[in-house]
Amino acid sequence: MISEHEILNVFAQNVVFFRHRLKISQEELAFRAGVHRTYVGMIERAEKNITLVNIEKFAKALEVTISELVEKVPGREQ
């Protein structure tokens, strides 16, 4: 079974990957998702357990599906 720590890390890595793909800052992602910039930083460092509502906001802001944000993809490890 996958650990909570690993789940948070996979999500964090995917957020960073898709944010970089869009070439947007943490501040721009925060604006698009309707959250604070420091919250984006905590998510990207896997310091915060994100809610389902905010997962949906991040997916829309990053123009991806929820599945893409939670999928473990080899080579995306930080």
PDB file of N, CA, C and O in Angstrom, chain B, residues numbered from 101:
ATOM      1  N   MET B 101       0.847  -1.189   0.000  1.00  0.00           N
ATOM      2  CA  MET B 101       0.000   0.000   0.000  1.00  0.00           C
ATOM      3  C   MET B 101       0.888   1.248   0.000  1.00  0.00           C
ATOM      4  O   MET B 101       1.915   1.296   0.678  1.00  0.00           O
ATOM      5  N   ILE B 102       0.482   2.228  -0.753  1.00  0.00           N
ATOM      6  CA  ILE B 102       1.240   3.478  -0.864  1.00  0.00           C
ATOM      7  C   ILE B 102       1.060   4.302   0.414  1.00  0.00           C
ATOM      8  O   ILE B 102      -0.041   4.398   0.956  1.00  0.00           O
ATOM      9  N   SER B 103       2.151   4.890   0.878  1.00  0.00           N
ATOM     10  CA  SER B 103       2.107   5.668   2.118  1.00  0.00           C
ATOM     11  C   SER B 103       1.564   7.074   1.862  1.00  0.00           C
ATOM     12  O   SER B 103       1.571   7.563   0.732  1.00  0.00           O
ATOM     13  N   GLU B 104       1.099   7.704   2.929  1.00  0.00           N
ATOM     14  CA  GLU B 104       0.605   9.083   2.828  1.00  0.00           C
ATOM     15  C   GLU B 104       1.705  10.000   2.313  1.00  0.00           C
ATOM     16  O   GLU B 104       1.459  10.876   1.483  1.00  0.00           O
ATOM     17  N   HIS B 105       2.923   9.792   2.814  1.00  0.00           N
ATOM     18  CA  HIS B 105       4.067  10.611   2.397  1.00  0.00           C
ATOM     19  C   HIS B 105       4.297  10.485   0.886  1.00  0.00           C
ATOM     20  O   HIS B 105       4.542  11.480   0.204  1.00  0.00           O
ATOM     21  N   GLU B 106       4.216   9.263   0.377  1.00  0.00           N
ATOM     22  CA  GLU B 106       4.438   9.053  -1.050  1.00  0.00           C
ATOM     23  C   GLU B 106       3.319   9.677  -1.884  1.00  0.00           C
ATOM     24  O   GLU B 106       3.580  10.248  -2.943  1.00  0.00           O
ATOM     25  N   ILE B 107       2.091   9.573  -1.418  1.00  0.00           N
ATOM     26  CA  ILE B 107       0.960  10.193  -2.125  1.00  0.00           C
ATOM     27  C   ILE B 107       1.169  11.706  -2.231  1.00  0.00           C
ATOM     28  O   ILE B 107       0.988  12.293  -3.298  1.00  0.00           O
ATOM     29  N   LEU B 108       1.550  12.327  -1.118  1.00  0.00           N
ATOM     30  CA  LEU B 108       1.780  13.775  -1.117  1.00  0.00           C
ATOM     31  C   LEU B 108       2.933  14.144  -2.039  1.00  0.00           C
ATOM     32  O   LEU B 108       2.870  15.154  -2.740  1.00  0.00           O
ATOM     33  N   ASN B 109       3.995  13.322  -2.043  1.00  0.00           N
ATOM     34  CA  ASN B 109       5.139  13.595  -2.912  1.00  0.00           C
ATOM     35  C   ASN B 109       4.781  13.482  -4.387  1.00  0.00           C
ATOM     36  O   ASN B 109       5.194  14.319  -5.189  1.00  0.00           O
ATOM     37  N   VAL B 110       4.025  12.467  -4.751  1.00  0.00           N
ATOM     38  CA  VAL B 110       3.605  12.302  -6.144  1.00  0.00           C
ATOM     39  C   VAL B 110       2.771  13.504  -6.582  1.00  0.00           C
ATOM     40  O   VAL B 110       2.997  14.061  -7.656  1.00  0.00           O
ATOM     41  N   PHE B 111       1.820  13.899  -5.760  1.00  0.00           N
ATOM     42  CA  PHE B 111       0.984  15.053  -6.094  1.00  0.00           C
ATOM     43  C   PHE B 111       1.851  16.305  -6.245  1.00  0.00           C
ATOM     44  O   PHE B 111       1.688  17.064  -7.201  1.00  0.00           O
ATOM     45  N   ALA B 112       2.761  16.517  -5.311  1.00  0.00           N
ATOM     46  CA  ALA B 112       3.642  17.685  -5.348  1.00  0.00           C
ATOM     47  C   ALA B 112       4.472  17.709  -6.627  1.00  0.00           C
ATOM     48  O   ALA B 112       4.565  18.741  -7.291  1.00  0.00           O
ATOM     49  N   GLN B 113       5.069  16.582  -6.970  1.00  0.00           N
ATOM     50  CA  GLN B 113       5.889  16.496  -8.182  1.00  0.00           C
ATOM     51  C   GLN B 113       5.067  16.803  -9.426  1.00  0.00           C
ATOM     52  O   GLN B 113       5.541  17.478 -10.341  1.00  0.00           O
ATOM     53  N   ASN B 114       3.844  16.309  -9.457  1.00  0.00           N
ATOM     54  CA  ASN B 114       2.991  16.555 -10.617  1.00  0.00           C
ATOM     55  C   ASN B 114       2.561  18.012 -10.707  1.00  0.00           C
ATOM     56  O   ASN B 114       2.495  18.566 -11.804  1.00  0.00           O
ATOM     57  N   VAL B 115       2.270  18.635  -9.587  1.00  0.00           N
ATOM     58  CA  VAL B 115       1.913  20.059  -9.602  1.00  0.00           C
ATOM     59  C   VAL B 115       3.077  20.874 -10.164  1.00  0.00           C
ATOM     60  O   VAL B 115       2.879  21.733 -11.024  1.00  0.00           O
ATOM     61  N   VAL B 116       4.279  20.607  -9.680  1.00  0.00           N
ATOM     62  CA  VAL B 116       5.465  21.328 -10.170  1.00  0.00           C
ATOM     63  C   VAL B 116       5.650  21.075 -11.670  1.00  0.00           C
ATOM     64  O   VAL B 116       5.885  22.012 -12.433  1.00  0.00           O
ATOM     65  N   PHE B 117       5.544  19.824 -12.087  1.00  0.00           N
ATOM     66  CA  PHE B 117       5.719  19.462 -13.496  1.00  0.00           C
ATOM     67  C   PHE B 117       4.742  20.230 -14.390  1.00  0.00           C
ATOM     68  O   PHE B 117       5.149  20.850 -15.372  1.00  0.00           O
ATOM     69  N   PHE B 118       3.469  20.184 -14.049  1.00  0.00           N
ATOM     70  CA  PHE B 118       2.463  20.839 -14.891  1.00  0.00           C
ATOM     71  C   PHE B 118       2.546  22.363 -14.802  1.00  0.00           C
ATOM     72  O   PHE B 118       2.254  23.051 -15.780  1.00  0.00           O
ATOM     73  N   ARG B 119       2.935  22.897 -13.653  1.00  0.00           N
ATOM     74  CA  ARG B 119       3.117  24.351 -13.533  1.00  0.00           C
ATOM     75  C   ARG B 119       4.264  24.799 -14.434  1.00  0.00           C
ATOM     76  O   ARG B 119       4.153  25.805 -15.135  1.00  0.00           O
ATOM     77  N   HIS B 120       5.365  24.052 -14.413  1.00  0.00           N
ATOM     78  CA  HIS B 120       6.500  24.391 -15.277  1.00  0.00           C
ATOM     79  C   HIS B 120       6.125  24.238 -16.756  1.00  0.00           C
ATOM     80  O   HIS B 120       6.566  25.023 -17.595  1.00  0.00           O
ATOM     81  N   ARG B 121       5.317  23.233 -17.065  1.00  0.00           N
ATOM     82  CA  ARG B 121       4.892  23.028 -18.452  1.00  0.00           C
ATOM     83  C   ARG B 121       4.101  24.231 -18.963  1.00  0.00           C
ATOM     84  O   ARG B 121       4.210  24.603 -20.131  1.00  0.00           O
ATOM     85  N   LEU B 122       3.307  24.832 -18.081  1.00  0.00           N
ATOM     86  CA  LEU B 122       2.548  26.033 -18.454  1.00  0.00           C
ATOM     87  C   LEU B 122       3.386  27.311 -18.358  1.00  0.00           C
ATOM     88  O   LEU B 122       2.965  28.383 -18.792  1.00  0.00           O
ATOM     89  N   LYS B 123       4.589  27.168 -17.776  1.00  0.00           N
ATOM     90  CA  LYS B 123       5.494  28.309 -17.591  1.00  0.00           C
ATOM     91  C   LYS B 123       4.838  29.407 -16.758  1.00  0.00           C
ATOM     92  O   LYS B 123       4.879  30.587 -17.107  1.00  0.00           O
ATOM     93  N   ILE B 124       4.226  28.981 -15.636  1.00  0.00           N
ATOM     94  CA  ILE B 124       3.613  29.952 -14.730  1.00  0.00           C
ATOM     95  C   ILE B 124       4.278  29.870 -13.361  1.00  0.00           C
ATOM     96  O   ILE B 124       4.825  28.834 -12.984  1.00  0.00           O
ATOM     97  N   SER B 125       4.224  30.954 -12.637  1.00  0.00           N
ATOM     98  CA  SER B 125       4.801  31.027 -11.296  1.00  0.00           C
ATOM     99  C   SER B 125       3.845  30.430 -10.268  1.00  0.00           C
ATOM    100  O   SER B 125       2.677  30.170 -10.556  1.00  0.00           O
ATOM    101  N   GLN B 126       4.369  30.221  -9.066  1.00  0.00           N
ATOM    102  CA  GLN B 126       3.506  29.798  -7.964  1.00  0.00           C
ATOM    103  C   GLN B 126       2.419  30.838  -7.733  1.00  0.00           C
ATOM    104  O   GLN B 126       1.272  30.495  -7.446  1.00  0.00           O
ATOM    105  N   GLU B 127       2.779  32.089  -7.858  1.00  0.00           N
ATOM    106  CA  GLU B 127       1.811  33.171  -7.656  1.00  0.00           C
ATOM    107  C   GLU B 127       0.679  33.101  -8.687  1.00  0.00           C
ATOM    108  O   GLU B 127      -0.491  33.273  -8.343  1.00  0.00           O
ATOM    109  N   GLU B 128       1.030  32.848  -9.943  1.00  0.00           N
ATOM    110  CA  GLU B 128       0.009  32.739 -10.991  1.00  0.00           C
ATOM    111  C   GLU B 128      -0.874  31.515 -10.763  1.00  0.00           C
ATOM    112  O   GLU B 128      -2.089  31.586 -10.945  1.00  0.00           O
ATOM    113  N   LEU B 129      -0.274  30.399 -10.366  1.00  0.00           N
ATOM    114  CA  LEU B 129      -1.067  29.204 -10.067  1.00  0.00           C
ATOM    115  C   LEU B 129      -2.023  29.486  -8.916  1.00  0.00           C
ATOM    116  O   LEU B 129      -3.190  29.099  -8.961  1.00  0.00           O
ATOM    117  N   ALA B 130      -1.528  30.156  -7.897  1.00  0.00           N
ATOM    118  CA  ALA B 130      -2.374  30.495  -6.749  1.00  0.00           C
ATOM    119  C   ALA B 130      -3.559  31.352  -7.188  1.00  0.00           C
ATOM    120  O   ALA B 130      -4.690  31.118  -6.761  1.00  0.00           O
ATOM    121  N   PHE B 131      -3.301  32.337  -8.033  1.00  0.00           N
ATOM    122  CA  PHE B 131      -4.370  33.200  -8.540  1.00  0.00           C
ATOM    123  C   PHE B 131      -5.408  32.384  -9.310  1.00  0.00           C
ATOM    124  O   PHE B 131      -6.611  32.522  -9.089  1.00  0.00           O
ATOM    125  N   ARG B 132      -4.928  31.534 -10.216  1.00  0.00           N
ATOM    126  CA  ARG B 132      -5.838  30.725 -11.030  1.00  0.00           C
ATOM    127  C   ARG B 132      -6.670  29.760 -10.186  1.00  0.00           C
ATOM    128  O   ARG B 132      -7.833  29.497 -10.495  1.00  0.00           O
ATOM    129  N   ALA B 133      -6.062  29.233  -9.115  1.00  0.00           N
ATOM    130  CA  ALA B 133      -6.746  28.243  -8.277  1.00  0.00           C
ATOM    131  C   ALA B 133      -7.550  28.885  -7.150  1.00  0.00           C
ATOM    132  O   ALA B 133      -8.349  28.216  -6.495  1.00  0.00           O
ATOM    133  N   GLY B 134      -7.340  30.176  -6.924  1.00  0.00           N
ATOM    134  CA  GLY B 134      -8.065  30.858  -5.855  1.00  0.00           C
ATOM    135  C   GLY B 134      -7.556  30.506  -4.468  1.00  0.00           C
ATOM    136  O   GLY B 134      -8.325  30.429  -3.509  1.00  0.00           O
ATOM    137  N   VAL B 135      -6.233  30.289  -4.372  1.00  0.00           N
ATOM    138  CA  VAL B 135      -5.605  29.982  -3.084  1.00  0.00           C
ATOM    139  C   VAL B 135      -4.441  30.942  -2.870  1.00  0.00           C
ATOM    140  O   VAL B 135      -4.087  31.701  -3.771  1.00  0.00           O
ATOM    141  N   HIS B 136      -3.848  30.910  -1.687  1.00  0.00           N
ATOM    142  CA  HIS B 136      -2.717  31.783  -1.379  1.00  0.00           C
ATOM    143  C   HIS B 136      -1.427  31.183  -1.932  1.00  0.00           C
ATOM    144  O   HIS B 136      -1.276  29.963  -1.992  1.00  0.00           O
ATOM    145  N   ARG B 137      -0.504  32.046  -2.334  1.00  0.00           N
ATOM    146  CA  ARG B 137       0.774  31.595  -2.892  1.00  0.00           C
ATOM    147  C   ARG B 137       1.533  30.684  -1.938  1.00  0.00           C
ATOM    148  O   ARG B 137       2.151  29.711  -2.369  1.00  0.00           O
ATOM    149  N   THR B 138       1.490  30.994  -0.643  1.00  0.00           N
ATOM    150  CA  THR B 138       2.220  30.149   0.310  1.00  0.00           C
ATOM    151  C   THR B 138       1.618  28.747   0.381  1.00  0.00           C
ATOM    152  O   THR B 138       2.327  27.780   0.657  1.00  0.00           O
ATOM    153  N   TYR B 139       0.321  28.637   0.133  1.00  0.00           N
ATOM    154  CA  TYR B 139      -0.332  27.326   0.106  1.00  0.00           C
ATOM    155  C   TYR B 139       0.209  26.501  -1.059  1.00  0.00           C
ATOM    156  O   TYR B 139       0.461  25.306  -0.908  1.00  0.00           O
ATOM    157  N   VAL B 140       0.386  27.129  -2.213  1.00  0.00           N
ATOM    158  CA  VAL B 140       0.963  26.436  -3.370  1.00  0.00           C
ATOM    159  C   VAL B 140       2.351  25.918  -3.008  1.00  0.00           C
ATOM    160  O   VAL B 140       2.686  24.777  -3.326  1.00  0.00           O
ATOM    161  N   GLY B 141       3.153  26.736  -2.353  1.00  0.00           N
ATOM    162  CA  GLY B 141       4.489  26.310  -1.942  1.00  0.00           C
ATOM    163  C   GLY B 141       4.447  25.110  -1.008  1.00  0.00           C
ATOM    164  O   GLY B 141       5.239  24.178  -1.150  1.00  0.00           O
ATOM    165  N   MET B 142       3.529  25.134  -0.057  1.00  0.00           N
ATOM    166  CA  MET B 142       3.405  24.008   0.881  1.00  0.00           C
ATOM    167  C   MET B 142       2.979  22.736   0.152  1.00  0.00           C
ATOM    168  O   MET B 142       3.446  21.646   0.483  1.00  0.00           O
ATOM    169  N   ILE B 143       2.102  22.866  -0.831  1.00  0.00           N
ATOM    170  CA  ILE B 143       1.673  21.707  -1.613  1.00  0.00           C
ATOM    171  C   ILE B 143       2.851  21.177  -2.430  1.00  0.00           C
ATOM    172  O   ILE B 143       3.072  19.968  -2.488  1.00  0.00           O
ATOM    173  N   GLU B 144       3.599  22.071  -3.057  1.00  0.00           N
ATOM    174  CA  GLU B 144       4.729  21.651  -3.889  1.00  0.00           C
ATOM    175  C   GLU B 144       5.863  21.035  -3.069  1.00  0.00           C
ATOM    176  O   GLU B 144       6.670  20.276  -3.606  1.00  0.00           O
ATOM    177  N   ARG B 145       5.931  21.347  -1.798  1.00  0.00           N
ATOM    178  CA  ARG B 145       6.939  20.739  -0.914  1.00  0.00           C
ATOM    179  C   ARG B 145       6.372  19.533  -0.163  1.00  0.00           C
ATOM    180  O   ARG B 145       7.050  18.950   0.683  1.00  0.00           O
ATOM    181  N   ALA B 146       5.147  19.165  -0.469  1.00  0.00           N
ATOM    182  CA  ALA B 146       4.455  18.019   0.162  1.00  0.00           C
ATOM    183  C   ALA B 146       4.340  18.191   1.670  1.00  0.00           C
ATOM    184  O   ALA B 146       4.445  17.226   2.427  1.00  0.00           O
ATOM    185  N   GLU B 147       4.123  19.429   2.096  1.00  0.00           N
ATOM    186  CA  GLU B 147       3.997  19.739   3.522  1.00  0.00           C
ATOM    187  C   GLU B 147       2.542  19.778   3.988  1.00  0.00           C
ATOM    188  O   GLU B 147       2.275  19.790   5.190  1.00  0.00           O
ATOM    189  N   LYS B 148       1.626  19.796   3.066  1.00  0.00           N
ATOM    190  CA  LYS B 148       0.209  19.981   3.395  1.00  0.00           C
ATOM    191  C   LYS B 148      -0.615  18.903   2.704  1.00  0.00           C
ATOM    192  O   LYS B 148      -0.363  18.558   1.549  1.00  0.00           O
ATOM    193  N   ASN B 149      -1.598  18.378   3.420  1.00  0.00           N
ATOM    194  CA  ASN B 149      -2.515  17.394   2.851  1.00  0.00           C
ATOM    195  C   ASN B 149      -3.673  18.162   2.209  1.00  0.00           C
ATOM    196  O   ASN B 149      -4.504  18.740   2.909  1.00  0.00           O
ATOM    197  N   ILE B 150      -3.721  18.164   0.897  1.00  0.00           N
ATOM    198  CA  ILE B 150      -4.686  18.960   0.145  1.00  0.00           C
ATOM    199  C   ILE B 150      -6.081  18.326   0.184  1.00  0.00           C
ATOM    200  O   ILE B 150      -6.214  17.103   0.231  1.00  0.00           O
ATOM    201  N   THR B 151      -7.107  19.161   0.165  1.00  0.00           N
ATOM    202  CA  THR B 151      -8.493  18.672   0.170  1.00  0.00           C
ATOM    203  C   THR B 151      -8.943  18.332  -1.258  1.00  0.00           C
ATOM    204  O   THR B 151      -8.332  18.769  -2.233  1.00  0.00           O
ATOM    205  N   LEU B 152     -10.002  17.559  -1.358  1.00  0.00           N
ATOM    206  CA  LEU B 152     -10.558  17.219  -2.674  1.00  0.00           C
ATOM    207  C   LEU B 152     -10.996  18.464  -3.437  1.00  0.00           C
ATOM    208  O   LEU B 152     -10.809  18.551  -4.651  1.00  0.00           O
ATOM    209  N   VAL B 153     -11.568  19.406  -2.738  1.00  0.00           N
ATOM    210  CA  VAL B 153     -12.012  20.650  -3.379  1.00  0.00           C
ATOM    211  C   VAL B 153     -10.817  21.371  -3.993  1.00  0.00           C
ATOM    212  O   VAL B 153     -10.895  21.849  -5.125  1.00  0.00           O
ATOM    213  N   ASN B 154      -9.720  21.453  -3.258  1.00  0.00           N
ATOM    214  CA  ASN B 154      -8.542  22.140  -3.781  1.00  0.00           C
ATOM    215  C   ASN B 154      -7.833  21.336  -4.865  1.00  0.00           C
ATOM    216  O   ASN B 154      -7.209  21.922  -5.749  1.00  0.00           O
ATOM    217  N   ILE B 155      -7.915  20.008  -4.817  1.00  0.00           N
ATOM    218  CA  ILE B 155      -7.364  19.201  -5.908  1.00  0.00           C
ATOM    219  C   ILE B 155      -8.067  19.578  -7.209  1.00  0.00           C
ATOM    220  O   ILE B 155      -7.421  19.733  -8.246  1.00  0.00           O
ATOM    221  N   GLU B 156      -9.373  19.722  -7.156  1.00  0.00           N
ATOM    222  CA  GLU B 156     -10.145  20.120  -8.341  1.00  0.00           C
ATOM    223  C   GLU B 156      -9.727  21.512  -8.817  1.00  0.00           C
ATOM    224  O   GLU B 156      -9.583  21.737 -10.019  1.00  0.00           O
ATOM    225  N   LYS B 157      -9.533  22.437  -7.892  1.00  0.00           N
ATOM    226  CA  LYS B 157      -9.095  23.795  -8.255  1.00  0.00           C
ATOM    227  C   LYS B 157      -7.724  23.766  -8.929  1.00  0.00           C
ATOM    228  O   LYS B 157      -7.508  24.451  -9.928  1.00  0.00           O
ATOM    229  N   PHE B 158      -6.798  22.971  -8.382  1.00  0.00           N
ATOM    230  CA  PHE B 158      -5.457  22.865  -8.960  1.00  0.00           C
ATOM    231  C   PHE B 158      -5.531  22.242 -10.355  1.00  0.00           C
ATOM    232  O   PHE B 158      -4.855  22.703 -11.275  1.00  0.00           O
ATOM    233  N   ALA B 159      -6.343  21.204 -10.516  1.00  0.00           N
ATOM    234  CA  ALA B 159      -6.472  20.557 -11.823  1.00  0.00           C
ATOM    235  C   ALA B 159      -6.970  21.555 -12.870  1.00  0.00           C
ATOM    236  O   ALA B 159      -6.413  21.633 -13.966  1.00  0.00           O
ATOM    237  N   LYS B 160      -7.999  22.305 -12.543  1.00  0.00           N
ATOM    238  CA  LYS B 160      -8.526  23.305 -13.482  1.00  0.00           C
ATOM    239  C   LYS B 160      -7.482  24.378 -13.783  1.00  0.00           C
ATOM    240  O   LYS B 160      -7.300  24.770 -14.935  1.00  0.00           O
ATOM    241  N   ALA B 161      -6.802  24.847 -12.745  1.00  0.00           N
ATOM    242  CA  ALA B 161      -5.797  25.895 -12.922  1.00  0.00           C
ATOM    243  C   ALA B 161      -4.626  25.419 -13.777  1.00  0.00           C
ATOM    244  O   ALA B 161      -4.033  26.204 -14.517  1.00  0.00           O
ATOM    245  N   LEU B 162      -4.295  24.133 -13.674  1.00  0.00           N
ATOM    246  CA  LEU B 162      -3.174  23.568 -14.428  1.00  0.00           C
ATOM    247  C   LEU B 162      -3.611  22.955 -15.759  1.00  0.00           C
ATOM    248  O   LEU B 162      -2.789  22.441 -16.517  1.00  0.00           O
ATOM    249  N   GLU B 163      -4.922  23.016 -16.032  1.00  0.00           N
ATOM    250  CA  GLU B 163      -5.480  22.516 -17.297  1.00  0.00           C
ATOM    251  C   GLU B 163      -5.214  21.027 -17.492  1.00  0.00           C
ATOM    252  O   GLU B 163      -4.858  20.585 -18.584  1.00  0.00           O
ATOM    253  N   VAL B 164      -5.393  20.256 -16.410  1.00  0.00           N
ATOM    254  CA  VAL B 164      -5.212  18.805 -16.441  1.00  0.00           C
ATOM    255  C   VAL B 164      -6.371  18.142 -15.700  1.00  0.00           C
ATOM    256  O   VAL B 164      -7.206  18.819 -15.101  1.00  0.00           O
ATOM    257  N   THR B 165      -6.409  16.827 -15.747  1.00  0.00           N
ATOM    258  CA  THR B 165      -7.420  16.088 -14.992  1.00  0.00           C
ATOM    259  C   THR B 165      -6.896  15.782 -13.593  1.00  0.00           C
ATOM    260  O   THR B 165      -5.693  15.842 -13.340  1.00  0.00           O
ATOM    261  N   ILE B 166      -7.802  15.460 -12.707  1.00  0.00           N
ATOM    262  CA  ILE B 166      -7.401  15.043 -11.364  1.00  0.00           C
ATOM    263  C   ILE B 166      -6.517  13.805 -11.462  1.00  0.00           C
ATOM    264  O   ILE B 166      -5.532  13.686 -10.734  1.00  0.00           O
ATOM    265  N   SER B 167      -6.860  12.895 -12.347  1.00  0.00           N
ATOM    266  CA  SER B 167      -6.066  11.671 -12.528  1.00  0.00           C
ATOM    267  C   SER B 167      -4.612  11.990 -12.849  1.00  0.00           C
ATOM    268  O   SER B 167      -3.703  11.342 -12.330  1.00  0.00           O
ATOM    269  N   GLU B 168      -4.393  12.981 -13.698  1.00  0.00           N
ATOM    270  CA  GLU B 168      -3.022  13.348 -14.058  1.00  0.00           C
ATOM    271  C   GLU B 168      -2.252  13.889 -12.857  1.00  0.00           C
ATOM    272  O   GLU B 168      -1.034  13.728 -12.781  1.00  0.00           O
ATOM    273  N   LEU B 169      -2.941  14.521 -11.932  1.00  0.00           N
ATOM    274  CA  LEU B 169      -2.269  15.071 -10.755  1.00  0.00           C
ATOM    275  C   LEU B 169      -1.897  14.009  -9.731  1.00  0.00           C
ATOM    276  O   LEU B 169      -0.961  14.202  -8.955  1.00  0.00           O
ATOM    277  N   VAL B 170      -2.608  12.903  -9.717  1.00  0.00           N
ATOM    278  CA  VAL B 170      -2.333  11.882  -8.695  1.00  0.00           C
ATOM    279  C   VAL B 170      -1.595  10.667  -9.245  1.00  0.00           C
ATOM    280  O   VAL B 170      -1.231   9.769  -8.485  1.00  0.00           O
ATOM    281  N   GLU B 171      -1.370  10.629 -10.551  1.00  0.00           N
ATOM    282  CA  GLU B 171      -0.709   9.483 -11.169  1.00  0.00           C
ATOM    283  C   GLU B 171       0.801   9.544 -10.959  1.00  0.00           C
ATOM    284  O   GLU B 171       1.431  10.577 -11.189  1.00  0.00           O
ATOM    285  N   LYS B 172       1.370   8.427 -10.521  1.00  0.00           N
ATOM    286  CA  LYS B 172       2.823   8.339 -10.364  1.00  0.00           C
ATOM    287  C   LYS B 172       3.429   8.032 -11.722  1.00  0.00           C
ATOM    288  O   LYS B 172       3.117   7.014 -12.339  1.00  0.00           O
ATOM    289  N   VAL B 173       4.303   8.927 -12.183  1.00  0.00           N
ATOM    290  CA  VAL B 173       4.942   8.776 -13.483  1.00  0.00           C
ATOM    291  C   VAL B 173       6.442   8.644 -13.263  1.00  0.00           C
ATOM    292  O   VAL B 173       7.062   9.547 -12.701  1.00  0.00           O
ATOM    293  N   PRO B 174       7.042   7.524 -13.701  1.00  0.00           N
ATOM    294  CA  PRO B 174       8.492   7.362 -13.542  1.00  0.00           C
ATOM    295  C   PRO B 174       9.245   8.513 -14.195  1.00  0.00           C
ATOM    296  O   PRO B 174       8.901   8.950 -15.293  1.00  0.00           O
ATOM    297  N   GLY B 175      10.264   8.994 -13.516  1.00  0.00           N
ATOM    298  CA  GLY B 175      11.072  10.088 -14.039  1.00  0.00           C
ATOM    299  C   GLY B 175      10.662  11.461 -13.557  1.00  0.00           C
ATOM    300  O   GLY B 175      11.353  12.440 -13.839  1.00  0.00           O
ATOM    301  N   ARG B 176       9.559  11.564 -12.838  1.00  0.00           N
ATOM    302  CA  ARG B 176       9.117  12.864 -12.316  1.00  0.00           C
ATOM    303  C   ARG B 176       9.562  13.085 -10.886  1.00  0.00           C
ATOM    304  O   ARG B 176       9.216  14.097 -10.277  1.00  0.00           O
ATOM    305  N   GLU B 177      10.321  12.157 -10.348  1.00  0.00           N
ATOM    306  CA  GLU B 177      10.756  12.306  -8.962  1.00  0.00           C
ATOM    307  C   GLU B 177      11.674  13.510  -8.834  1.00  0.00           C
ATOM    308  O   GLU B 177      12.457  13.816  -9.734  1.00  0.00           O
ATOM    309  N   GLN B 178      11.560  14.186  -7.699  1.00  0.00           N
ATOM    310  CA  GLN B 178      12.401  15.373  -7.463  1.00  0.00           C
ATOM    311  C   GLN B 178      13.711  14.947  -6.867  1.00  0.00           C
ATOM    312  O   GLN B 178      14.566  15.789  -6.591  1.00  0.00           O
TER     313      GLN B 178
END
